[in-house]
Amino acid sequence: MKNKLRIYRAMHDLTQEELATRLGVTRQTIIAIEKGKYCPSLELAFKIARFFKARVDDIFIPEESEAQ
Amino acid sequence: MVKKLNVKRYELYRRAIMIAVALLVGLSAVTGEFALAISSVVIGLLILYSIKGRVEQVLVDERAFKISEKASRRTIQVVGTVTAIVGLIMIVLGRGGYPALTDFGMALTYLAIFLLAVYLMFYRYYSWKFGE
């Protein structure tokens, strides 16, 4: 699963620490999501999308093999 | 007004408390004062619990739970398999002329069975909880 979290975070001029605090997760979780090492739960994905006033699939993009 | 802590300061305090408790437990082992060991562990845990509630940032989240789930699963697989295999080897060796090993082998095998039974019990519980 690819994602544009880093881009959205930069657009809103937030540090990883600030975003983590706003979302109620650890900074390590934000780092892991941005690196594509961790796929967030649906709950967290929706929380992220709501926070950035975007849709989930604007931020999270399934890979070709995952989408099929 | 209770002063809030950040994660770095919390980690610093946590390590200091752990070192202090370890030193006191070591001291009590040397002097034979076991009340000191128990009281230092209890007091250490209470202090840790009280300062944990003052941390501003999140310490445990869904990723930490997921890591814990994966680690638990691997632990069950490794400990269960190794305990069962070593236990059976001990029983076989015990019957081949080393009777002292039989009891140890039986204990390990029972431990593996107990581990599997507890795992199956929780597996059934969570299957039911998550709608099977």
N, CA and C atoms of all chains as a GROMACS GRO file, in nm:
protein
  600
    1MET      N    1   0.085  -0.120   0.000
    1MET     CA    2   0.000   0.000   0.000
    1MET      C    3   0.089   0.125   0.000
    2LYS      N    4   0.074   0.206  -0.108
    2LYS     CA    5   0.148   0.332  -0.111
    2LYS      C    6   0.062   0.439  -0.043
    3ASN      N    7   0.126   0.549  -0.005
    3ASN     CA    8   0.044   0.657   0.052
    3ASN      C    9   0.112   0.792   0.032
    4LYS      N   10   0.029   0.894   0.046
    4LYS     CA   11   0.078   1.031   0.027
    4LYS      C   12   0.078   1.107   0.159
    5LEU      N   13   0.094   1.035   0.267
    5LEU     CA   14   0.086   1.099   0.398
    5LEU      C   15   0.192   1.208   0.414
    6ARG      N   16   0.314   1.178   0.368
    6ARG     CA   17   0.423   1.276   0.381
    6ARG      C   18   0.387   1.405   0.307
    7ILE      N   19   0.325   1.389   0.188
    7ILE     CA   20   0.288   1.507   0.107
    7ILE      C   21   0.180   1.588   0.179
    8TYR      N   22   0.077   1.517   0.227
    8TYR     CA   23  -0.032   1.586   0.298
    8TYR      C   24   0.020   1.655   0.425
    9ARG      N   25   0.112   1.588   0.492
    9ARG     CA   26   0.168   1.647   0.615
    9ARG      C   27   0.246   1.774   0.581
   10ALA      N   28   0.322   1.766   0.471
   10ALA     CA   29   0.399   1.884   0.430
   10ALA      C   30   0.307   1.998   0.386
   11MET      N   31   0.198   1.961   0.316
   11MET     CA   32   0.101   2.063   0.272
   11MET      C   33   0.041   2.138   0.391
   12HIS      N   34   0.025   2.068   0.503
   12HIS     CA   35  -0.033   2.129   0.622
   12HIS      C   36   0.074   2.179   0.719
   13ASP      N   37   0.201   2.172   0.674
   13ASP     CA   38   0.314   2.224   0.751
   13ASP      C   39   0.317   2.167   0.894
   14LEU      N   40   0.308   2.036   0.901
   14LEU     CA   41   0.309   1.970   1.032
   14LEU      C   42   0.433   1.881   1.045
   15THR      N   43   0.486   1.872   1.165
   15THR     CA   44   0.594   1.775   1.189
   15THR      C   45   0.529   1.639   1.216
   16GLN      N   46   0.613   1.536   1.212
   16GLN     CA   47   0.561   1.402   1.243
   16GLN      C   48   0.507   1.397   1.386
   17GLU      N   49   0.577   1.464   1.474
   17GLU     CA   50   0.537   1.468   1.616
   17GLU      C   51   0.400   1.535   1.632
   18GLU      N   52   0.383   1.648   1.563
   18GLU     CA   53   0.255   1.721   1.574
   18GLU      C   54   0.139   1.639   1.518
   19LEU      N   55   0.163   1.578   1.401
   19LEU     CA   56   0.057   1.497   1.340
   19LEU      C   57   0.022   1.379   1.432
   20ALA      N   58   0.125   1.315   1.488
   20ALA     CA   59   0.102   1.201   1.577
   20ALA      C   60   0.017   1.242   1.697
   21THR      N   61   0.049   1.357   1.754
   21THR     CA   62  -0.027   1.405   1.871
   21THR      C   63  -0.173   1.433   1.832
   22ARG      N   64  -0.192   1.497   1.714
   22ARG     CA   65  -0.329   1.529   1.670
   22ARG      C   66  -0.410   1.401   1.644
   23LEU      N   67  -0.342   1.296   1.594
   23LEU     CA   68  -0.414   1.173   1.560
   23LEU      C   69  -0.421   1.074   1.677
   24GLY      N   70  -0.346   1.104   1.783
   24GLY     CA   71  -0.347   1.014   1.899
   24GLY      C   72  -0.269   0.887   1.878
   25VAL      N   73  -0.160   0.897   1.800
   25VAL     CA   74  -0.072   0.780   1.780
   25VAL      C   75   0.072   0.823   1.812
   26THR      N   76   0.164   0.727   1.805
   26THR     CA   77   0.303   0.762   1.832
   26THR      C   78   0.371   0.814   1.704
   27ARG      N   79   0.482   0.885   1.725
   27ARG     CA   80   0.557   0.937   1.609
   27ARG      C   81   0.610   0.821   1.524
   28GLN      N   82   0.644   0.710   1.592
   28GLN     CA   83   0.695   0.592   1.520
   28GLN      C   84   0.591   0.538   1.423
   29THR      N   85   0.464   0.548   1.459
   29THR     CA   86   0.358   0.501   1.369
   29THR      C   87   0.351   0.587   1.244
   30ILE      N   88   0.362   0.719   1.262
   30ILE     CA   89   0.360   0.810   1.146
   30ILE      C   90   0.480   0.780   1.055
   31ILE      N   91   0.597   0.761   1.116
   31ILE     CA   92   0.718   0.730   1.038
   31ILE      C   93   0.697   0.600   0.960
   32ALA      N   94   0.644   0.497   1.027
   32ALA     CA   95   0.625   0.366   0.963
   32ALA      C   96   0.524   0.375   0.848
   33ILE      N   97   0.417   0.453   0.866
   33ILE     CA   98   0.317   0.467   0.759
   33ILE      C   99   0.381   0.539   0.640
   34GLU      N  100   0.452   0.649   0.668
   34GLU     CA  101   0.514   0.726   0.559
   34GLU      C  102   0.614   0.642   0.480
   35LYS      N  103   0.686   0.555   0.550
   35LYS     CA  104   0.784   0.468   0.482
   35LYS      C  105   0.718   0.350   0.411
   36GLY      N  106   0.587   0.332   0.433
   36GLY     CA  107   0.516   0.220   0.373
   36GLY      C  108   0.542   0.088   0.443
   37LYS      N  109   0.594   0.097   0.566
   37LYS     CA  110   0.624  -0.027   0.640
   37LYS      C  111   0.505  -0.074   0.722
   38TYR      N  112   0.410   0.014   0.744
   38TYR     CA  113   0.293  -0.023   0.825
   38TYR      C  114   0.166   0.028   0.759
   39CYS      N  115   0.069  -0.062   0.743
   39CYS     CA  116  -0.062  -0.022   0.689
   39CYS      C  117  -0.153   0.008   0.807
   40PRO      N  118  -0.205   0.130   0.816
   40PRO     CA  119  -0.290   0.162   0.931
   40PRO      C  120  -0.423   0.088   0.925
   41SER      N  121  -0.490   0.078   1.040
   41SER     CA  122  -0.623   0.018   1.043
   41SER      C  123  -0.719   0.109   0.966
   42LEU      N  124  -0.835   0.055   0.932
   42LEU     CA  125  -0.936   0.138   0.864
   42LEU      C  126  -0.972   0.260   0.948
   43GLU      N  127  -0.982   0.237   1.080
   43GLU     CA  128  -1.018   0.344   1.172
   43GLU      C  129  -0.917   0.459   1.164
   44LEU      N  130  -0.788   0.422   1.168
   44LEU     CA  131  -0.684   0.525   1.163
   44LEU      C  132  -0.677   0.589   1.024
   45ALA      N  133  -0.698   0.507   0.920
   45ALA     CA  134  -0.696   0.561   0.783
   45ALA      C  135  -0.806   0.667   0.766
   46PHE      N  136  -0.925   0.637   0.817
   46PHE     CA  137  -1.036   0.734   0.809
   46PHE      C  138  -1.006   0.858   0.894
   47LYS      N  139  -0.944   0.836   1.008
   47LYS     CA  140  -0.909   0.948   1.097
   47LYS      C  141  -0.810   1.041   1.026
   48ILE      N  142  -0.712   0.980   0.958
   48ILE     CA  143  -0.613   1.059   0.883
   48ILE      C  144  -0.683   1.137   0.772
   49ALA      N  145  -0.770   1.066   0.698
   49ALA     CA  146  -0.840   1.130   0.586
   49ALA      C  147  -0.927   1.246   0.636
   50ARG      N  148  -0.999   1.223   0.744
   50ARG     CA  149  -1.085   1.330   0.801
   50ARG      C  150  -0.999   1.448   0.846
   51PHE      N  151  -0.886   1.418   0.907
   51PHE     CA  152  -0.798   1.524   0.957
   51PHE      C  153  -0.752   1.614   0.842
   52PHE      N  154  -0.718   1.554   0.728
   52PHE     CA  155  -0.671   1.632   0.613
   52PHE      C  156  -0.785   1.675   0.520
   53LYS      N  157  -0.909   1.647   0.561
   53LYS     CA  158  -1.028   1.678   0.481
   53LYS      C  159  -1.014   1.621   0.339
   54ALA      N  160  -0.971   1.495   0.334
   54ALA     CA  161  -0.954   1.427   0.205
   54ALA      C  162  -1.026   1.292   0.213
   55ARG      N  163  -1.024   1.221   0.099
   55ARG     CA  164  -1.083   1.087   0.101
   55ARG      C  165  -0.972   0.987   0.133
   56VAL      N  166  -1.011   0.872   0.184
   56VAL     CA  167  -0.909   0.771   0.217
   56VAL      C  168  -0.826   0.736   0.095
   57ASP      N  169  -0.895   0.717  -0.020
   57ASP     CA  170  -0.819   0.676  -0.140
   57ASP      C  171  -0.743   0.792  -0.206
   58ASP      N  172  -0.758   0.913  -0.152
   58ASP     CA  173  -0.669   1.022  -0.198
   58ASP      C  174  -0.532   1.006  -0.133
   59ILE      N  175  -0.532   0.952  -0.011
   59ILE     CA  176  -0.407   0.941   0.066
   59ILE      C  177  -0.345   0.802   0.051
   60PHE      N  178  -0.430   0.700   0.054
   60PHE     CA  179  -0.379   0.562   0.048
   60PHE      C  180  -0.411   0.501  -0.088
   61ILE      N  181  -0.307   0.452  -0.154
   61ILE     CA  182  -0.324   0.397  -0.289
   61ILE      C  183  -0.283   0.249  -0.288
   62PRO      N  184  -0.381   0.159  -0.311
   62PRO     CA  185  -0.344   0.018  -0.314
   62PRO      C  186  -0.255  -0.014  -0.435
   63GLU      N  187  -0.161  -0.105  -0.417
   63GLU     CA  188  -0.074  -0.146  -0.528
   63GLU      C  189  -0.159  -0.228  -0.625
   64GLU      N  190  -0.111  -0.243  -0.749
   64GLU     CA  191  -0.185  -0.316  -0.852
   64GLU      C  192  -0.226  -0.455  -0.805
   65SER      N  193  -0.132  -0.529  -0.748
   65SER     CA  194  -0.159  -0.668  -0.707
   65SER      C  195  -0.261  -0.673  -0.594
   66GLU      N  196  -0.264  -0.568  -0.506
   66GLU     CA  197  -0.358  -0.564  -0.395
   66GLU      C  198  -0.498  -0.530  -0.444
   67ALA      N  199  -0.506  -0.444  -0.548
   67ALA     CA  200  -0.634  -0.397  -0.597
   67ALA      C  201  -0.711  -0.507  -0.670
   68GLN      N  202  -0.641  -0.605  -0.730
   68GLN     CA  203  -0.708  -0.709  -0.809
   68GLN      C  204  -0.770  -0.816  -0.720
   69MET      N  205  -0.183   2.184   4.018
   69MET     CA  206  -0.173   2.148   3.876
   69MET      C  207  -0.059   2.047   3.857
   70VAL      N  208  -0.093   1.933   3.800
   70VAL     CA  209   0.006   1.827   3.780
   70VAL      C  210   0.089   1.858   3.656
   71LYS      N  211   0.223   1.854   3.675
   71LYS     CA  212   0.311   1.885   3.562
   71LYS      C  213   0.313   1.769   3.462
   72LYS      N  214   0.294   1.802   3.333
   72LYS     CA  215   0.292   1.698   3.229
   72LYS      C  216   0.434   1.661   3.188
   73LEU      N  217   0.450   1.538   3.141
   73LEU     CA  218   0.580   1.490   3.098
   73LEU      C  219   0.578   1.463   2.948
   74ASN      N  220   0.695   1.484   2.881
   74ASN     CA  221   0.702   1.438   2.744
   74ASN      C  222   0.763   1.298   2.743
   75VAL      N  223   0.760   1.233   2.626
   75VAL     CA  224   0.803   1.093   2.618
   75VAL      C  225   0.949   1.076   2.658
   76LYS      N  226   1.035   1.171   2.615
   76LYS     CA  227   1.178   1.161   2.645
   76LYS      C  228   1.203   1.163   2.796
   77ARG      N  229   1.136   1.256   2.864
   77ARG     CA  230   1.155   1.266   3.009
   77ARG      C  231   1.098   1.142   3.078
   78TYR      N  232   0.983   1.093   3.026
   78TYR     CA  233   0.923   0.972   3.083
   78TYR      C  234   1.021   0.854   3.072
   79GLU      N  235   1.083   0.839   2.951
   79GLU     CA  236   1.179   0.730   2.929
   79GLU      C  237   1.298   0.743   3.024
   80LEU      N  238   1.342   0.866   3.047
   80LEU     CA  239   1.454   0.892   3.138
   80LEU      C  240   1.417   0.846   3.280
   81TYR      N  241   1.299   0.888   3.326
   81TYR     CA  242   1.254   0.850   3.460
   81TYR      C  243   1.237   0.699   3.470
   82ARG      N  244   1.179   0.640   3.365
   82ARG     CA  245   1.152   0.495   3.365
   82ARG      C  246   1.284   0.417   3.381
   83ARG      N  247   1.386   0.460   3.303
   83ARG     CA  248   1.515   0.391   3.312
   83ARG      C  249   1.577   0.408   3.451
   84ALA      N  250   1.567   0.531   3.504
   84ALA     CA  251   1.625   0.558   3.637
   84ALA      C  252   1.557   0.470   3.742
   85ILE      N  253   1.424   0.459   3.732
   85ILE     CA  254   1.350   0.377   3.830
   85ILE      C  255   1.389   0.229   3.815
   86MET      N  256   1.400   0.183   3.690
   86MET     CA  257   1.436   0.043   3.667
   86MET      C  258   1.576   0.011   3.722
   87ILE      N  259   1.669   0.105   3.702
   87ILE     CA  260   1.806   0.083   3.754
   87ILE      C  261   1.804   0.081   3.907
   88ALA      N  262   1.728   0.175   3.966
   88ALA     CA  263   1.721   0.182   4.112
   88ALA      C  264   1.660   0.054   4.168
   89VAL      N  265   1.552   0.006   4.105
   89VAL     CA  266   1.486  -0.117   4.153
   89VAL      C  267   1.581  -0.236   4.138
   90ALA      N  268   1.652  -0.243   4.024
   90ALA     CA  269   1.745  -0.354   4.001
   90ALA      C  270   1.856  -0.353   4.106
   91LEU      N  271   1.908  -0.235   4.138
   91LEU     CA  272   2.013  -0.223   4.240
   91LEU      C  273   1.961  -0.268   4.377
   92LEU      N  274   1.839  -0.224   4.411
   92LEU     CA  275   1.782  -0.261   4.542
   92LEU      C  276   1.755  -0.411   4.551
   93VAL      N  277   1.706  -0.470   4.438
   93VAL     CA  278   1.681  -0.615   4.437
   93VAL      C  279   1.814  -0.689   4.451
   94GLY      N  280   1.917  -0.641   4.381
   94GLY     CA  281   2.051  -0.702   4.392
   94GLY      C  282   2.104  -0.693   4.533
   95LEU      N  283   2.087  -0.575   4.595
   95LEU     CA  284   2.132  -0.552   4.732
   95LEU      C  285   2.059  -0.646   4.830
   96SER      N  286   1.928  -0.659   4.806
   96SER     CA  287   1.849  -0.746   4.896
   96SER      C  288   1.889  -0.892   4.880
   97ALA      N  289   1.928  -0.932   4.758
   97ALA     CA  290   1.973  -1.070   4.737
   97ALA      C  291   2.103  -1.096   4.813
   98VAL      N  292   2.189  -0.994   4.817
   98VAL     CA  293   2.318  -1.008   4.887
   98VAL      C  294   2.296  -1.012   5.039
   99THR      N  295   2.210  -0.919   5.087
   99THR     CA  296   2.191  -0.908   5.232
   99THR      C  297   2.086  -1.004   5.287
  100GLY      N  298   2.005  -1.061   5.198
  100GLY     CA  299   1.899  -1.153   5.242
  100GLY      C  300   1.775  -1.082   5.291
  101GLU      N  301   1.765  -0.952   5.266
  101GLU     CA  302   1.647  -0.872   5.306
  101GLU      C  303   1.544  -0.877   5.193
  102PHE      N  304   1.463  -0.982   5.191
  102PHE     CA  305   1.370  -0.998   5.079
  102PHE      C  306   1.253  -0.900   5.083
  103ALA      N  307   1.226  -0.848   5.202
  103ALA     CA  308   1.120  -0.746   5.213
  103ALA      C  309   1.160  -0.621   5.134
  104LEU      N  310   1.291  -0.593   5.134
  104LEU     CA  311   1.342  -0.477   5.058
  104LEU      C  312   1.319  -0.498   4.908
  105ALA      N  313   1.343  -0.621   4.860
  105ALA     CA  314   1.324  -0.652   4.718
  105ALA      C  315   1.178  -0.633   4.678
  106ILE      N  316   1.088  -0.692   4.758
  106ILE     CA  317   0.945  -0.684   4.725
  106ILE      C  318   0.895  -0.540   4.732
  107SER      N  319   0.934  -0.469   4.841
  107SER     CA  320   0.885  -0.331   4.855
  107SER      C  321   0.943  -0.241   4.746
  108SER      N  322   1.069  -0.263   4.707
  108SER     CA  323   1.126  -0.178   4.601
  108SER      C  324   1.057  -0.202   4.468
  109VAL      N  325   1.023  -0.327   4.437
  109VAL     CA  326   0.952  -0.358   4.311
  109VAL      C  327   0.814  -0.294   4.312
  110VAL      N  328   0.743  -0.310   4.425
  110VAL     CA  329   0.606  -0.255   4.435
  110VAL      C  330   0.609  -0.102   4.424
  111ILE      N  331   0.700  -0.040   4.498
  111ILE     CA  332   0.709   0.107   4.495
  111ILE      C  333   0.750   0.155   4.356
  112GLY      N  334   0.845   0.083   4.294
  112GLY     CA  335   0.888   0.118   4.158
  112GLY      C  336   0.773   0.113   4.060
  113LEU      N  337   0.693   0.005   4.069
  113LEU     CA  338   0.577  -0.009   3.980
  113LEU      C  339   0.475   0.102   4.003
  114LEU      N  340   0.452   0.136   4.130
  114LEU     CA  341   0.356   0.242   4.162
  114LEU      C  342   0.403   0.377   4.107
  115ILE      N  343   0.533   0.406   4.123
  115ILE     CA  344   0.586   0.533   4.070
  115ILE      C  345   0.574   0.535   3.918
  116LEU      N  346   0.609   0.421   3.855
  116LEU     CA  347   0.598   0.413   3.708
  116LEU      C  348   0.455   0.437   3.662
  117TYR      N  349   0.360   0.373   3.733
  117TYR     CA  350   0.218   0.387   3.697
  117TYR      C  351   0.174   0.532   3.712
  118SER      N  352   0.220   0.598   3.819
  118SER     CA  353   0.176   0.737   3.842
  118SER      C  354   0.237   0.832   3.738
  119ILE      N  355   0.363   0.810   3.699
  119ILE     CA  356   0.421   0.904   3.601
  119ILE      C  357   0.372   0.875   3.459
  120LYS      N  358   0.330   0.749   3.435
  120LYS     CA  359   0.279   0.714   3.301
  120LYS      C  360   0.153   0.795   3.268
  121GLY      N  361   0.072   0.818   3.371
  121GLY     CA  362  -0.052   0.894   3.352
  121GLY      C  363  -0.028   1.042   3.325
  122ARG      N  364   0.095   1.088   3.348
  122ARG     CA  365   0.126   1.230   3.328
  122ARG      C  366   0.192   1.257   3.193
  123VAL      N  367   0.210   1.151   3.111
  123VAL     CA  368   0.275   1.171   2.981
  123VAL      C  369   0.175   1.231   2.883
  124GLU      N  370   0.219   1.337   2.814
  124GLU     CA  371   0.130   1.408   2.721
  124GLU      C  372   0.101   1.324   2.597
  125GLN      N  373   0.209   1.270   2.537
  125GLN     CA  374   0.193   1.197   2.411
  125GLN      C  375   0.145   1.054   2.433
  126VAL      N  376   0.102   0.993   2.321
  126VAL     CA  377   0.057   0.854   2.326
  126VAL      C  378   0.178   0.762   2.336
  127LEU      N  379   0.172   0.665   2.428
  127LEU     CA  380   0.284   0.572   2.444
  127LEU      C  381   0.258   0.440   2.371
  128VAL      N  382   0.130   0.399   2.369
  128VAL     CA  383   0.094   0.272   2.304
  128VAL      C  384  -0.020   0.299   2.208
  129ASP      N  385  -0.005   0.252   2.084
  129ASP     CA  386  -0.112   0.271   1.986
  129ASP      C  387  -0.133   0.141   1.908
  130GLU      N  388  -0.212   0.149   1.798
  130GLU     CA  389  -0.247   0.026   1.726
  130GLU      C  390  -0.126  -0.046   1.669
  131ARG      N  391  -0.021   0.032   1.629
  131ARG     CA  392   0.099  -0.033   1.575
  131ARG      C  393   0.170  -0.114   1.684
  132ALA      N  394   0.174  -0.057   1.804
  132ALA     CA  395   0.237  -0.128   1.916
  132ALA      C  396   0.161  -0.257   1.946
  133PHE      N  397   0.026  -0.251   1.938
  133PHE     CA  398  -0.055  -0.371   1.962
  133PHE      C  399  -0.030  -0.475   1.853
  134LYS      N  400  -0.016  -0.427   1.729
  134LYS     CA  401   0.007  -0.520   1.618
  134LYS      C  402   0.144  -0.589   1.634
  135ILE      N  403   0.244  -0.510   1.674
  135ILE     CA  404   0.378  -0.567   1.696
  135ILE      C  405   0.370  -0.672   1.808
  136SER      N  406   0.295  -0.637   1.913
  136SER     CA  407   0.280  -0.728   2.026
  136SER      C  408   0.211  -0.858   1.982
  137GLU      N  409   0.108  -0.845   1.898
  137GLU     CA  410   0.036  -0.964   1.848
  137GLU      C  411   0.130  -1.055   1.770
  138LYS      N  412   0.209  -0.993   1.680
  138LYS     CA  413   0.302  -1.072   1.596
  138LYS      C  414   0.407  -1.140   1.684
  139ALA      N  415   0.461  -1.063   1.780
  139ALA     CA  416   0.565  -1.118   1.867
  139ALA      C  417   0.509  -1.233   1.952
  140SER      N  418   0.384  -1.218   2.000
  140SER     CA  419   0.322  -1.324   2.080
  140SER      C  420   0.304  -1.450   1.997
  141ARG      N  421   0.259  -1.433   1.874
  141ARG     CA  422   0.237  -1.548   1.785
  141ARG      C  423   0.367  -1.623   1.759
  142ARG      N  424   0.472  -1.546   1.730
  142ARG     CA  425   0.602  -1.610   1.705
  142ARG      C  426   0.654  -1.680   1.830
  143THR      N  427   0.633  -1.615   1.947
  143THR     CA  428   0.678  -1.673   2.073
  143THR      C  429   0.610  -1.807   2.097
  144ILE      N  430   0.478  -1.812   2.074
  144ILE     CA  431   0.402  -1.937   2.091
  144ILE      C  432   0.459  -2.044   1.998
  145GLN      N  433   0.482  -2.007   1.872
  145GLN     CA  434   0.531  -2.104   1.774
  145GLN      C  435   0.668  -2.158   1.816
  146VAL      N  436   0.759  -2.067   1.852
  146VAL     CA  437   0.896  -2.109   1.883
  146VAL      C  438   0.899  -2.186   2.015
  147VAL      N  439   0.842  -2.126   2.121
  147VAL     CA  440   0.849  -2.190   2.253
  147VAL      C  441   0.773  -2.323   2.253
  148GLY      N  442   0.654  -2.324   2.191
  148GLY     CA  443   0.574  -2.447   2.185
  148GLY      C  444   0.648  -2.558   2.114
  149THR      N  445   0.702  -2.527   1.996
  149THR     CA  446   0.772  -2.629   1.917
  149THR      C  447   0.898  -2.678   1.986
  150VAL      N  448   0.980  -2.583   2.031
  150VAL     CA  449   1.108  -2.621   2.095
  150VAL      C  450   1.082  -2.701   2.222
  151THR      N  451   0.987  -2.657   2.304
  151THR     CA  452   0.957  -2.728   2.429
  151THR      C  453   0.911  -2.870   2.401
  152ALA      N  454   0.822  -2.886   2.302
  152ALA     CA  455   0.770  -3.020   2.270
  152ALA      C  456   0.882  -3.110   2.218
  153ILE      N  457   0.963  -3.058   2.126
  153ILE     CA  458   1.070  -3.141   2.067
  153ILE      C  459   1.173  -3.180   2.172
  154VAL      N  460   1.219  -3.080   2.251
  154VAL     CA  461   1.320  -3.108   2.355
  154VAL      C  462   1.262  -3.205   2.458
  155GLY      N  463   1.136  -3.185   2.494
  155GLY     CA  464   1.070  -3.274   2.591
  155GLY      C  465   1.068  -3.418   2.541
  156LEU      N  466   1.030  -3.437   2.415
  156LEU     CA  467   1.025  -3.573   2.359
  156LEU      C  468   1.164  -3.636   2.351
  157ILE      N  469   1.264  -3.553   2.313
  157ILE     CA  470   1.403  -3.605   2.308
  157ILE      C  471   1.446  -3.652   2.448
  158MET      N  472   1.411  -3.570   2.549
  158MET     CA  473   1.447  -3.606   2.688
  158MET      C  474   1.381  -3.737   2.729
  159ILE      N  475   1.255  -3.755   2.691
  159ILE     CA  476   1.183  -3.879   2.727
  159ILE      C  477   1.250  -4.000   2.661
  160VAL      N  478   1.283  -3.982   2.531
  160VAL     CA  479   1.349  -4.092   2.458
  160VAL      C  480   1.484  -4.124   2.521
  161LEU      N  481   1.561  -4.019   2.552
  161LEU     CA  482   1.693  -4.040   2.616
  161LEU      C  483   1.677  -4.106   2.752
  162GLY      N  484   1.572  -4.064   2.824
  162GLY     CA  485   1.545  -4.121   2.957
  162GLY      C  486   1.519  -4.270   2.949
  163ARG      N  487   1.447  -4.311   2.845
  163ARG     CA  488   1.416  -4.455   2.829
  163ARG      C  489   1.537  -4.533   2.777
  164GLY      N  490   1.632  -4.460   2.720
  164GLY     CA  491   1.751  -4.526   2.666
  164GLY      C  492   1.866  -4.534   2.765
  165GLY      N  493   1.839  -4.515   2.892
  165GLY     CA  494   1.945  -4.532   2.991
  165GLY      C  495   1.974  -4.411   3.076
  166TYR      N  496   1.896  -4.305   3.058
  166TYR     CA  497   1.915  -4.185   3.141
  166TYR      C  498   1.782  -4.152   3.210
  167PRO      N  499   1.740  -4.231   3.309
  167PRO     CA  500   1.607  -4.214   3.369
  167PRO      C  501   1.583  -4.076   3.430
  168ALA      N  502   1.691  -4.010   3.471
  168ALA     CA  503   1.675  -3.877   3.534
  168ALA      C  504   1.615  -3.777   3.434
  169LEU      N  505   1.636  -3.803   3.306
  169LEU     CA  506   1.588  -3.709   3.205
  169LEU      C  507   1.437  -3.724   3.177
  170THR      N  508   1.383  -3.841   3.211
  170THR     CA  509   1.241  -3.867   3.181
  170THR      C  510   1.148  -3.764   3.247
  171ASP      N  511   1.171  -3.738   3.377
  171ASP     CA  512   1.085  -3.642   3.448
  171ASP      C  513   1.094  -3.503   3.386
  172PHE      N  514   1.218  -3.465   3.354
  172PHE     CA  515   1.237  -3.333   3.292
  172PHE      C  516   1.165  -3.328   3.156
  173GLY      N  517   1.178  -3.435   3.080
  173GLY     CA  518   1.111  -3.443   2.950
  173GLY      C  519   0.960  -3.438   2.962
  174MET      N  520   0.908  -3.510   3.063
  174MET     CA  521   0.762  -3.510   3.085
  174MET      C  522   0.714  -3.370   3.121
  175ALA      N  523   0.793  -3.303   3.208
  175ALA     CA  524   0.756  -3.167   3.251
  175ALA      C  525   0.752  -3.073   3.130
  176LEU      N  526   0.852  -3.084   3.044
  176LEU     CA  527   0.856  -2.998   2.924
  176LEU      C  528   0.739  -3.029   2.830
  177THR      N  529   0.708  -3.158   2.814
  177THR     CA  530   0.599  -3.197   2.726
  177THR      C  531   0.465  -3.146   2.780
  178TYR      N  532   0.445  -3.159   2.912
  178TYR     CA  533   0.322  -3.107   2.972
  178TYR      C  534   0.313  -2.955   2.956
  179LEU      N  535   0.429  -2.890   2.967
  179LEU     CA  536   0.432  -2.744   2.949
  179LEU      C  537   0.389  -2.707   2.806
  180ALA      N  538   0.438  -2.784   2.708
  180ALA     CA  539   0.400  -2.759   2.568
  180ALA      C  540   0.250  -2.781   2.548
  181ILE      N  541   0.196  -2.886   2.612
  181ILE     CA  542   0.052  -2.916   2.600
  181ILE      C  543  -0.029  -2.804   2.667
  182PHE      N  544   0.019  -2.758   2.784
  182PHE     CA  545  -0.051  -2.650   2.856
  182PHE      C  546  -0.052  -2.522   2.771
  183LEU      N  547   0.063  -2.493   2.710
  183LEU     CA  548   0.075  -2.374   2.625
  183LEU      C  549  -0.024  -2.382   2.509
  184LEU      N  550  -0.030  -2.500   2.447
  184LEU     CA  551  -0.122  -2.521   2.334
  184LEU      C  552  -0.268  -2.509   2.380
  185ALA      N  553  -0.297  -2.564   2.498
  185ALA     CA  554  -0.434  -2.559   2.550
  185ALA      C  555  -0.477  -2.414   2.578
  186VAL      N  556  -0.387  -2.337   2.638
  186VAL     CA  557  -0.419  -2.196   2.668
  186VAL      C  558  -0.438  -2.120   2.536
  187TYR      N  559  -0.350  -2.149   2.440
  187TYR     CA  560  -0.361  -2.084   2.309
  187TYR      C  561  -0.497  -2.116   2.244
  188LEU      N  562  -0.533  -2.244   2.246
  188LEU     CA  563  -0.660  -2.285   2.185
  188LEU      C  564  -0.779  -2.222   2.256
  189MET      N  565  -0.771  -2.210   2.388
  189MET     CA  566  -0.879  -2.148   2.465
  189MET      C  567  -0.898  -2.001   2.424
  190PHE      N  568  -0.786  -1.929   2.416
  190PHE     CA  569  -0.795  -1.788   2.376
  190PHE      C  570  -0.834  -1.775   2.229
  191TYR      N  571  -0.788  -1.870   2.147
  191TYR     CA  572  -0.823  -1.868   2.005
  191TYR      C  573  -0.975  -1.881   1.989
  192ARG      N  574  -1.034  -1.976   2.063
  192ARG     CA  575  -1.179  -1.996   2.056
  192ARG      C  576  -1.254  -1.873   2.109
  193TYR      N  577  -1.201  -1.816   2.217
  193TYR     CA  578  -1.265  -1.698   2.276
  193TYR      C  579  -1.267  -1.581   2.176
  194TYR      N  580  -1.150  -1.557   2.114
  194TYR     CA  581  -1.145  -1.443   2.022
  194TYR      C  582  -1.218  -1.472   1.891
  195SER      N  583  -1.225  -1.601   1.852
  195SER     CA  584  -1.306  -1.638   1.735
  195SER      C  585  -1.453  -1.604   1.762
  196TRP      N  586  -1.497  -1.637   1.885
  196TRP     CA  587  -1.635  -1.608   1.924
  196TRP      C  588  -1.657  -1.456   1.932
  197LYS      N  589  -1.560  -1.388   1.991
  197LYS     CA  590  -1.572  -1.243   2.009
  197LYS      C  591  -1.578  -1.171   1.875
  198PHE      N  592  -1.498  -1.219   1.779
  198PHE     CA  593  -1.496  -1.152   1.649
  198PHE      C  594  -1.590  -1.218   1.549
  199GLY      N  595  -1.688  -1.290   1.601
  199GLY     CA  596  -1.805  -1.326   1.519
  199GLY      C  597  -1.802  -1.456   1.444
  200GLU      N  598  -1.720  -1.553   1.488
  200GLU     CA  599  -1.724  -1.681   1.415
  200GLU      C  600  -1.846  -1.761   1.459
   0.00000   0.00000   0.00000
